[in-house]
């Protein structure tokens, strides 16, 4: 049976997931921008 997380634990977990996703998006964004600047 899974342990129920407190609200604070859920918030912390979600925040870290969002930050990871944000970093991944930043990397993807940088790659796209690099491609566009190389074409010009």
N, C-alpha and C positions, 0 to 999 in steps of 0.2 A: 504494500500500500504506500502511496506517495505521501510525503510529508507536506502538510499545508504551509504555504509561506505566509508570513505576515505582510501587511500592506507595504511596510517599509522595505522588506526584503524584495517584494515584487518590483517596487519602484527602482531600487538599486539595480536589480537584474535588467529591467527594461532600459534603464539609462545606459548601462554598459553596452547592451546590444545596439542601441541607437548610435552610440559613439563609434562602435566598430563599423556599423553601416555607413556612418557619415565619413569616416576615414576612407572606406572603400570607394564611396562616391567621389570623394575628392581626388583619389588616384585616377579613377576612370575619367573624370572631368579634365584632369591635367593631360592625360594621354590624348584625348579628343582635341583639346586646344593645341597641343604640340603638332598633331597631324595637320590641323587647319593652318597653322602658321608656317609649316614647312611647304605647303602647296603654293603659297604666294611668292 
